[in-house]
Amino acid sequence: MRLLWRSDMKLFAAGISHKTAPVEVREQLAVKQSVIVDLAFVVKCFGHLDEILLLSTCNRVEIYGTTRHATRQIKSLFQLFCAEPRDLHQQIYQHEDAAAVRHLLRVTAGLDSMVLGETQITGQIKNAYEIARHAGLTGRVLNRIFQKAFQAAKEIRTRTGIGRGTVSIKSTAVELIGKTDLSQQTVMVLGAGEMAESCVRALVKKGTKSILISSRSFDRALDLATRCGGDAICFGYCLFEMRNVDVVIAATSSSDVLLRRDDIENLMEARRNRSLLLIDLSVPRNIDPSVTGLENVSLYNIDDLEGLARQGVQARRRERFACDQIIESHVAAINEKIKGDQSRHPWGWASREISIIDAIPQPT
């Protein structure tokens, strides 16, 4: 006799994204990777959850989980992410059961991203899943669902052209810089992590000859500079070196404002007011948004870049219907399994909540 999911178990997905909240709200909920497991245990305890996975990216903060309790309080769990109480009710979405599965499949495949069809989100979700799994936060339910999401994303990449010519936010930033000759510009990148490295590689590919890399960890900055042909700058001297750069890209995981308005005011005086382009890819933001009021200073944050990125997605939009069909085929297969289980177990042990998980094959 196999053990079925209890009839009172509920699966849910809840969160905020670039579609429901601007960057100034998303940055308040963003979770550092170094504390995401600890916070997940806190949320699991307060929410009376059986399983949980936290996802925090530049564009979304989400909770995936299961519970045997009422789900009407799920949205209130996001208060645990904030330093101060906030009214987030209208900006948080919540899906349950099959709708939660559909949402996860769409997010994993890049169909809910700022840039339609982008692939980075798939890797981010795989990383979040592995972290949660290794910490013992996931179990039979979430393990099966996330494996199904990865399977569907792979099928979409294989069977459709949704990923062809995909423009990421990072490459959009590079295209913005490249409106003039990149070989004649000096670009400083703040950060030396994955996001910063992808920016540096895109700059090199586009012909940028002079790249300065500055990070609070000089060893990491030096390593990235060595691998990409740039120069490492001590973080304490980055403002001094900005006197001679054309572009500054902030791409760190820091929760602090690294460039304040008075810093840029003093910098512009030292530059004799020569124009400066600032691109802030970080969430939370690393550049004080008030610098937009300074003469000859242009600032783009990650939401600003979304509009530019959308200009290159028309071809991918034509593939969306095919992607949706694949997603719905997976959901339909689950629903068929549900109906079969209900007919075989009419006394409650094969309710909709039970069989939605049994419909998903175990990971191999």
C-alpha positions as CSV (number, residue, x, y, z in Angstrom):
1,M,0.0,0.0,0.0
2,R,1.5,3.3,-1.0
3,L,1.3,6.4,1.1
4,L,-0.7,9.2,-0.5
5,W,-0.6,12.9,0.2
6,R,-3.0,13.8,3.0
7,S,-6.3,15.3,1.9
8,D,-5.7,18.5,3.9
9,M,-2.3,19.2,2.3
10,K,-2.2,22.4,0.3
11,L,0.4,23.5,-2.2
12,F,1.0,27.2,-2.8
13,A,3.2,29.7,-4.5
14,A,3.2,33.3,-3.3
15,G,5.3,36.4,-3.9
16,I,6.0,39.7,-5.6
17,S,7.6,40.3,-9.0
18,H,8.5,43.0,-11.4
19,K,4.9,42.7,-12.6
20,T,3.4,43.6,-9.3
21,A,5.9,45.8,-7.5
22,P,8.5,48.3,-8.5
23,V,12.2,47.9,-7.6
24,E,11.9,50.1,-4.5
25,V,9.5,47.6,-3.0
26,R,11.3,44.5,-4.3
27,E,14.6,45.6,-2.8
28,Q,12.9,45.8,0.7
29,L,12.1,42.1,0.5
30,A,15.3,40.9,-1.2
31,V,17.1,38.1,0.7
32,K,20.8,37.7,0.8
33,Q,21.9,34.2,-0.2
34,S,24.0,33.9,2.9
35,V,20.9,34.0,5.1
36,I,18.2,32.5,2.9
37,V,18.3,29.1,4.6
38,D,18.0,30.6,8.1
39,L,15.1,32.8,6.9
40,A,13.4,29.8,5.3
41,F,13.4,28.0,8.6
42,V,11.9,31.0,10.3
43,V,9.2,31.4,7.7
44,K,8.5,27.6,7.9
45,C,8.0,27.8,11.6
46,F,5.8,30.9,11.6
47,G,3.8,29.7,8.7
48,H,3.3,26.2,10.0
49,L,4.6,24.9,6.7
50,D,5.7,21.3,6.0
51,E,8.0,22.1,3.1
52,I,9.4,25.4,1.8
53,L,11.6,27.0,-0.8
54,L,12.5,30.7,-1.0
55,L,13.4,32.3,-4.3
56,S,15.0,35.7,-4.3
57,T,16.2,37.3,-7.5
58,C,16.4,40.9,-8.9
59,N,12.9,40.5,-10.3
60,R,11.0,38.4,-7.8
61,V,10.8,37.2,-4.2
62,E,8.7,34.1,-3.8
63,I,7.7,31.4,-1.3
64,Y,6.8,27.9,-2.6
65,G,5.5,25.5,0.1
66,T,3.0,23.0,1.4
67,T,0.9,23.3,4.5
68,R,-1.9,21.5,6.3
69,H,-3.2,24.8,7.7
70,A,-5.3,27.6,6.2
71,T,-3.5,29.5,3.5
72,R,-5.2,32.9,4.1
73,Q,-2.2,34.0,6.2
74,I,0.5,33.2,3.7
75,K,0.8,36.8,2.4
76,S,1.5,38.0,6.0
77,L,4.7,35.9,6.0
78,F,6.3,38.4,3.8
79,Q,6.4,40.8,6.7
80,L,9.3,38.6,8.0
81,F,11.3,39.8,5.0
82,C,11.0,43.5,5.9
83,A,12.9,45.5,8.4
84,E,9.8,47.6,9.0
85,P,6.1,46.7,8.6
86,R,4.7,47.4,5.1
87,D,1.3,47.1,3.5
88,L,2.1,44.5,0.8
89,H,-1.2,42.8,0.4
90,Q,-2.1,44.2,-3.0
91,Q,1.3,43.5,-4.5
92,I,1.6,39.9,-3.4
93,Y,0.1,37.2,-5.6
94,Q,-0.9,33.7,-4.4
95,H,-1.6,30.6,-6.3
96,E,-2.7,27.2,-5.0
97,D,-2.6,23.6,-6.2
98,A,-2.6,23.3,-10.0
99,A,-2.4,27.1,-10.4
100,A,0.8,27.0,-8.3
101,V,2.3,24.3,-10.5
102,R,1.4,26.3,-13.6
103,H,3.0,29.4,-12.1
104,L,6.2,27.6,-11.3
105,L,6.5,26.0,-14.7
106,R,6.0,29.4,-16.4
107,V,8.6,31.1,-14.1
108,T,11.2,28.4,-14.6
109,A,10.8,28.5,-18.4
110,G,11.3,32.3,-18.5
111,L,7.7,33.0,-19.6
112,D,7.1,35.3,-16.6
113,S,10.4,37.1,-16.8
114,M,11.1,40.8,-17.6
115,V,12.7,39.6,-20.8
116,L,10.5,36.9,-22.3
117,G,12.4,33.6,-22.7
118,E,15.5,34.6,-20.8
119,T,17.4,31.6,-19.5
120,Q,19.1,32.9,-16.3
121,I,16.0,32.3,-14.2
122,T,16.2,28.6,-14.8
123,G,19.6,28.4,-13.3
124,Q,18.6,30.7,-10.4
125,I,15.6,28.3,-9.6
126,K,17.9,25.3,-9.8
127,N,20.3,26.9,-7.4
128,A,17.5,27.8,-5.0
129,Y,16.1,24.3,-5.2
130,E,19.5,22.7,-4.4
131,I,20.0,25.0,-1.4
132,A,16.6,24.1,0.0
133,R,17.0,20.4,-0.7
134,H,20.4,20.2,0.9
135,A,19.0,22.0,4.0
136,G,16.2,19.5,4.3
137,L,13.5,22.2,3.6
138,T,11.9,20.4,0.7
139,G,10.4,16.9,0.7
140,R,8.3,14.6,-1.5
141,V,6.0,17.3,-2.8
142,L,8.3,20.1,-3.7
143,N,11.0,17.7,-5.0
144,R,8.6,16.3,-7.5
145,I,7.2,19.6,-8.6
146,F,10.5,21.3,-9.1
147,Q,11.8,18.3,-11.1
148,K,8.7,18.7,-13.3
149,A,9.4,22.4,-13.8
150,F,13.0,21.7,-15.0
151,Q,11.6,19.0,-17.3
152,A,9.1,21.4,-18.8
153,A,11.7,24.2,-19.2
154,K,14.0,21.8,-21.1
155,E,11.1,20.7,-23.4
156,I,10.2,24.3,-24.1
157,R,13.8,25.1,-25.0
158,T,14.0,22.1,-27.3
159,R,10.7,22.3,-29.1
160,T,10.3,26.1,-29.5
161,G,12.3,29.1,-30.5
162,I,11.6,31.1,-27.3
163,G,15.3,31.3,-26.5
164,R,16.6,32.4,-29.8
165,G,18.2,35.8,-29.7
166,T,17.2,36.2,-26.1
167,V,18.2,39.6,-24.7
168,S,19.1,39.6,-21.0
169,I,19.0,42.6,-18.8
170,K,22.8,42.6,-18.7
171,S,23.1,42.5,-22.4
172,T,20.6,45.3,-22.7
173,A,22.8,47.3,-20.4
174,V,25.8,46.6,-22.7
175,E,23.7,47.6,-25.7
176,L,22.8,50.9,-23.9
177,I,26.5,51.6,-23.4
178,G,27.4,50.5,-26.9
179,K,25.4,53.3,-28.6
180,T,28.9,54.9,-28.9
181,D,32.1,53.1,-29.7
182,L,32.8,50.7,-26.8
183,S,36.5,50.4,-27.7
184,Q,36.9,54.1,-26.9
185,Q,35.1,53.9,-23.5
186,T,36.3,53.1,-20.0
187,V,33.8,51.1,-18.0
188,M,34.0,50.4,-14.2
189,V,32.1,47.4,-12.8
190,L,31.3,47.4,-9.1
191,G,31.2,43.7,-8.0
192,A,33.0,40.5,-8.8
193,G,30.3,37.9,-8.5
194,E,28.2,36.0,-11.1
195,M,26.2,39.0,-12.2
196,A,29.3,41.2,-12.5
197,E,31.2,38.6,-14.4
198,S,28.4,38.2,-17.0
199,C,28.5,41.9,-17.5
200,V,32.3,42.0,-18.0
201,R,32.2,39.1,-20.5
202,A,29.4,40.9,-22.5
203,L,31.5,44.1,-22.5
204,V,34.6,42.2,-23.7
205,K,32.5,40.5,-26.4
206,K,31.3,43.9,-27.6
207,G,34.8,45.2,-27.9
208,T,35.3,47.2,-24.7
209,K,39.1,47.6,-24.3
210,S,39.3,49.3,-20.9
211,I,37.4,47.7,-18.0
212,L,38.0,48.4,-14.3
213,I,36.7,46.0,-11.7
214,S,36.2,47.0,-8.1
215,S,34.9,44.9,-5.2
216,R,35.0,44.8,-1.5
217,S,37.0,41.6,-1.9
218,F,40.1,42.7,-3.8
219,D,41.1,39.1,-4.4
220,R,37.8,38.4,-6.3
221,A,38.2,41.6,-8.3
222,L,41.7,40.7,-9.2
223,D,40.7,37.1,-10.2
224,L,37.9,38.4,-12.5
225,A,40.2,41.1,-13.9
226,T,42.9,38.5,-14.7
227,R,40.5,36.2,-16.4
228,C,38.8,38.9,-18.5
229,G,41.7,41.2,-19.3
230,G,40.6,44.1,-17.0
231,D,42.2,46.0,-14.2
232,A,41.4,45.5,-10.5
233,I,40.8,48.5,-8.3
234,C,40.7,48.6,-4.5
235,F,37.2,49.4,-3.4
236,G,38.4,52.3,-1.3
237,Y,39.8,54.0,-4.4
238,C,36.9,53.4,-6.8
239,L,35.5,56.9,-6.5
240,F,39.0,58.4,-7.2
241,E,39.3,56.2,-10.3
242,M,35.8,57.2,-11.5
243,R,37.1,60.6,-12.5
244,N,38.3,59.0,-15.8
245,V,35.6,56.5,-16.6
246,D,32.7,56.9,-19.0
247,V,30.3,54.3,-17.4
248,V,29.8,52.7,-14.0
249,I,27.9,49.5,-13.7
250,A,26.8,48.4,-10.2
251,A,26.3,44.7,-10.1
252,T,26.8,43.5,-6.5
253,S,24.8,41.5,-3.9
254,S,25.3,44.3,-1.3
255,S,22.3,45.6,0.5
256,D,24.0,49.0,0.9
257,V,23.9,52.1,-1.2
258,L,27.5,52.2,-2.5
259,L,27.3,55.5,-4.5
260,R,25.4,58.3,-2.7
261,R,24.3,61.6,-4.2
262,D,27.1,63.7,-2.5
263,D,29.7,61.2,-3.8
264,I,28.5,61.7,-7.3
265,E,28.3,65.5,-6.8
266,N,31.9,65.6,-5.7
267,L,32.9,63.3,-8.5
268,M,31.2,65.4,-11.2
269,E,33.1,68.5,-9.9
270,A,36.4,66.6,-10.2
271,R,35.3,65.4,-13.7
272,R,34.6,69.1,-14.7
273,N,31.0,67.9,-15.3
274,R,31.9,65.5,-18.1
275,S,28.9,63.2,-18.7
276,L,28.6,60.0,-16.7
277,L,26.4,57.0,-17.3
278,L,25.4,54.9,-14.3
279,I,23.7,51.5,-14.6
280,D,22.4,49.9,-11.4
281,L,21.7,46.2,-11.9
282,S,21.5,45.5,-8.2
283,V,18.5,44.7,-6.0
284,P,18.6,46.2,-3.5
285,R,19.9,49.2,-5.4
286,N,23.5,50.2,-5.0
287,I,23.2,53.8,-6.5
288,D,21.2,56.5,-4.8
289,P,18.3,57.2,-7.2
290,S,18.3,60.9,-6.4
291,V,21.5,61.3,-8.5
292,T,19.1,61.5,-11.5
293,G,18.7,65.2,-10.7
294,L,22.4,65.9,-11.3
295,E,23.5,67.6,-14.5
296,N,25.1,65.3,-17.1
297,V,24.4,62.2,-15.0
298,S,22.2,59.5,-16.4
299,L,21.0,56.6,-14.2
300,Y,19.3,53.4,-15.3
301,N,18.0,50.8,-12.8
302,I,16.8,47.3,-13.6
303,D,13.2,48.4,-14.2
304,D,14.3,51.1,-16.6
305,L,16.2,48.5,-18.6
306,E,13.1,46.3,-18.9
307,G,11.5,48.8,-21.4
308,L,14.6,48.7,-23.5
309,A,14.8,44.9,-23.4
310,R,11.2,44.6,-24.5
311,Q,12.1,46.2,-27.9
312,G,13.9,43.0,-28.9
313,V,11.2,40.4,-27.9
314,Q,8.8,40.6,-30.8
315,A,10.1,37.4,-32.5
316,R,10.0,35.5,-29.2
317,R,6.4,36.6,-28.5
318,R,5.3,34.6,-31.6
319,E,6.7,31.5,-29.8
320,R,4.7,32.1,-26.6
321,F,1.6,30.2,-27.8
322,A,3.7,27.1,-28.4
323,C,5.2,27.4,-24.9
324,D,1.8,27.9,-23.3
325,Q,0.6,24.7,-25.0
326,I,3.5,22.7,-23.6
327,I,2.8,24.1,-20.1
328,E,-0.9,23.3,-20.4
329,S,-0.2,19.8,-21.6
330,H,1.7,19.2,-18.4
331,V,-1.1,20.7,-16.3
332,A,-3.7,18.6,-18.2
333,A,-1.7,15.4,-17.6
334,I,-1.8,16.2,-13.9
335,N,-5.5,16.9,-14.0
336,E,-6.2,13.6,-15.8
337,K,-4.2,11.8,-13.1
338,I,-6.3,13.6,-10.5
339,K,-9.6,12.4,-12.0
340,G,-8.3,8.8,-12.2
341,D,-7.3,8.9,-8.5
342,Q,-10.6,10.4,-7.5
343,S,-12.5,7.6,-9.3
344,R,-10.4,4.9,-7.6
345,H,-10.5,6.5,-4.2
346,P,-13.9,8.1,-3.8
347,W,-13.8,8.4,0.1
348,G,-11.4,11.3,0.4
349,W,-7.9,9.8,0.2
350,A,-7.6,10.8,-3.5
351,S,-8.8,14.4,-3.4
352,R,-7.5,17.0,-5.7
353,E,-4.8,17.9,-3.2
354,I,-3.6,14.4,-2.9
355,S,-3.3,13.4,-6.5
356,I,-1.7,16.5,-7.9
357,I,1.6,15.3,-6.5
358,D,1.1,11.7,-7.4
359,A,0.6,12.9,-11.0
360,I,4.2,14.1,-11.1
361,P,6.9,11.4,-11.7
362,Q,9.6,10.9,-9.0
363,P,13.0,12.5,-10.0
364,T,15.4,9.9,-11.3
